[in-house]
Amino acid sequence: MKKKFSKILGLALALAMVMAMLSACGGGDNGSGSGSDSGSGGGSDKGGETKGKIAYIVGNLGDKSFSDSGEAGMNILREEGWDVKTIETGDASKADKFEDYIRDALDQGYTYIVASNTYKDVMMGIADEYADARDNRRLFLPQGPKVLVLGYDETCNLTCPSCRKHPVVPSPALRHAFDTMADRFIIPMISPEIDHILLNCSGEALASPHTLRLLNALPFEKCPQLKIHLMSNGELLAERWDRLGPAADHVSVLILSFDGITEETYTHFRRGGNLKRFLSGMEFASRLRQENRVSHVSAVMTIFAGNMHEAIPIYEFCNDHGFDALMINKFQNWGTFSAEEFARMDVWNGNHPRHEEWNSIFNELKKLSKNRRTQFNATNII
């Protein structure tokens, strides 16, 4: 049965919209794009005409998370005969160009716009000019979402300066709202059409009573094919794995974040963290992989001046423990640093005094991984 979705000039303002539009959400913008079209066009139905024209507005692809999940959904629509154009606008420093990109897409006939909350003000500002597309058109998709990205719960056991200034613990009212949303929208949406769920992109699932409740309520008896891609900082992995309940048997991919592997670096950049507990979690993840209880384990490391010297030791650790990949992320400022602080830490910047030192480490990582089990991948690299 086809599913009906309205609000064509809609935004992925909340989880329900994100999921309804094939998990196309943006989180933060990455990289320094310039409004490029990273993919456009699509198939046509048997009559030779496309089913419709959709523009997917995104900061930059290559984040292995929100943006790429949305692009995966767009590729499904392309295969189904939709003309889909992906437009990479770059980060917030290019905000003065966002309206031009969206208007260009609309003027080219892309009346179905999928965009994240980043573009909210622009979209709301021009919506009245495209009232016909907004109010009178309706979009019919041949199926529901295949991927659900659940990243709305920011609950975390740590206060890492790279992503937050203060501890995040939802109030009782907000947790109740989360539980209500899960019961009314998320759980009923789970169907055999869905391949996997990605969580948690914004916090720590194992620290969240709400997320653990949600995982234990998923209808696995109806959806035995459902796989879970679990992102975690690793500290609670060993001691709380059993709290996943039936969901533990459906976790196929673990994505584990590293900020450091020595006591000094780890405790400095993982506020509230405990290195011994973290390493215990990594040992547990290694056993899960060795026993084929999960099919893939990746480590993710965001590189900045304070931890780049540990990139190679972390790669060696991952390789020794049978991890499948180490993914290196470009350092981003999520509003937790002043411009001056960020500039001091951003070794990706060619003007940084330690930029060449980081380049040397980066190239060494590429050489090391050529004949090793653990792959080395770099995301958000310009």
Buried (B, 14 or more C-beta within 10 A) or exposed (E): EEBEBEBBBBBBBBBBBBBBBBBBBBBBBBBBBEBBEBBBEBBEEEEEEBBBBBBBBBBBBBBBBBBBBBBBBBBBBBEBBBBBBBBBBBBEEBBEEBBEBBBBBBEEEBBBBBBBBBBEEBBEEBBEEBEEBBBEBEBEBEBBBBBBBBBBBBBBBBBBBBBBEEEBBBEEEBBEEBBEBBEEBBEEBBBEEBBBBBBBBBBBBBBBBBBBBBBEBBBBEEBEEBBBBBBBBBBBBBEBBEBBBEBBEBBBBBBBBBBBBBEEBBBBBBEEBBBEBBBBBBBBBBBBBEEEBBEEBBBBBBBBBBBBBBBEEBBBBBBEBBBBBBBBBBBBBEEBBEEEEBEBBBBBBEEBEBBEBBEEBBEEBEEBBEEBEBBBBBBBEE
